[in-house]
Amino acid sequence: MPLNDSILAQLTATVFVIGAPNMITIDGLRSFIERVASGKQKVTCGAIFTNFLLHGVSFPTAPNVNLKVGSYVVYLTDRKEIERVDQLDWLEEN
């Protein structure tokens, strides 16, 4: 079963990479990031690849979360794990 907004909403892993193709929508991705920014969802280090271009899409931010948006990927880390985002950057390039 492809990953979708409902499954993303139930994610409990704190370290993850979600590949594409998947059925996650912009609204589902934004909702997930809002939960992370509000502290309701814990993420140590994660990457979510999308089927849609993310240029021009805005997401909520919070001081406890590092958020990096690429063309088709969102990287999230806890501020204490910021160096892991740099290690994940190669995923988008390869």
C-alpha positions as CSV (number, residue, x, y, z in Angstrom):
1,M,0.0,0.0,0.0
2,P,1.5,3.4,-1.0
3,L,2.2,5.8,1.8
4,N,-0.5,8.5,2.0
5,D,-1.6,11.4,4.3
6,S,-3.4,9.1,6.8
7,I,-0.4,6.9,7.2
8,L,1.9,9.9,7.5
9,A,-0.3,11.2,10.3
10,Q,0.3,8.0,12.2
11,L,4.0,7.9,11.8
12,T,5.8,7.2,15.1
13,A,9.4,6.7,13.8
14,T,11.8,9.5,14.7
15,V,14.4,8.6,12.1
16,F,13.1,7.9,8.6
17,V,13.3,8.4,4.8
18,I,10.1,8.3,2.9
19,G,10.7,7.7,-0.8
20,A,8.6,8.6,-3.8
21,P,6.4,7.8,-5.5
22,N,3.9,8.0,-2.7
23,M,0.4,9.5,-2.2
24,I,1.3,12.2,0.2
25,T,-0.3,15.6,-0.7
26,I,0.9,19.1,0.0
27,D,-1.8,19.4,2.7
28,G,-0.7,16.1,4.4
29,L,3.0,17.2,4.3
30,R,2.2,20.6,5.7
31,S,0.1,19.0,8.5
32,F,2.9,16.7,9.4
33,I,5.4,19.5,9.5
34,E,3.0,21.6,11.6
35,R,2.9,18.7,14.2
36,V,6.7,18.6,14.2
37,A,7.0,22.4,14.6
38,S,4.4,22.4,17.5
39,G,6.3,19.6,19.3
40,K,3.4,17.1,18.9
41,Q,5.5,14.9,16.6
42,K,9.1,14.1,17.5
43,V,11.6,13.9,14.6
44,T,15.3,13.2,15.1
45,C,16.2,13.1,11.5
46,G,13.9,12.5,8.5
47,A,13.5,13.0,4.8
48,I,10.3,13.0,2.9
49,F,10.4,12.9,-0.9
50,T,7.4,14.1,-2.9
51,N,5.8,13.6,-6.3
52,F,5.4,17.4,-6.6
53,L,7.7,20.4,-6.9
54,L,8.2,22.2,-3.6
55,H,9.4,25.5,-4.9
56,G,7.2,28.3,-3.5
57,V,5.6,26.1,-0.9
58,S,5.8,27.5,2.6
59,F,6.0,25.5,5.8
60,P,5.7,26.4,9.5
61,T,9.0,26.7,11.3
62,A,10.0,26.4,14.9
63,P,13.2,27.0,16.9
64,N,13.5,23.4,17.8
65,V,13.4,22.1,14.2
66,N,15.8,22.5,11.3
67,L,13.8,22.4,8.0
68,K,15.4,22.3,4.6
69,V,13.3,22.2,1.5
70,G,14.7,20.9,-1.8
71,S,13.0,20.6,-5.2
72,Y,11.2,17.3,-4.3
73,V,12.3,16.6,-0.7
74,V,11.9,18.0,2.8
75,Y,14.6,17.3,5.4
76,L,13.7,17.6,9.0
77,T,16.0,17.4,12.0
78,D,16.0,18.2,15.7
79,R,18.3,21.2,16.2
80,K,20.6,19.0,18.1
81,E,21.0,16.7,15.1
82,I,21.5,19.5,12.5
83,E,24.7,17.8,11.0
84,R,22.6,14.9,9.9
85,V,20.7,17.1,7.3
86,D,24.0,17.8,5.6
87,Q,24.7,14.0,5.4
88,L,21.2,13.5,3.8
89,D,21.7,16.1,1.1
90,W,23.3,13.5,-1.2
91,L,19.9,11.7,-1.4
92,E,18.4,14.4,-3.6
93,E,21.4,14.6,-5.9
94,N,21.6,10.8,-6.5
